[in-house]
Amino acid sequence: MAGTFSWRPDWGINTNFEFKVNKAEFTDYVQRAAKGINHVVPSVTLNFLRRPVSEVDAMLDFLTSKKGVESFTWYNRREQAGLYTCEEITVSDDDDGVASMTAVFLRVYGG
């Protein structure tokens, strides 16, 4: 079961779009074609700043249980659901009982 990442990130979400493209270079031009039907791969950088350590630990437990391989459901600020994986997480201990986390979610298609 995929599970749902239900924690809400702070505002200031950054979304990066990577376009997967095949290229064939010729003498005077380059031919380009989309690499597959889902060739636009959005990645979303989410910040969870100054949260209780227990909340950061719960988010970290959820994401690390997926091992960067298994997908999960996440709802963006527009309440649109999508399947994502997470291969990059940074955690910092801010103060006593308070921590911050940044995670990069990659959109996946088909599980």
Secondary structure, DSSP 4 states (H G I P E B T S, - for coil): ---EE-PPPPS--EEEEEE-EEEEE-SS-EEEEESSS--EEEEEEEEEEEEEHHHHHHHHHHHHHTTTTS-EEEE-TT--EEEEEEEEEEEEEEETTEEEEEEEEEEES--
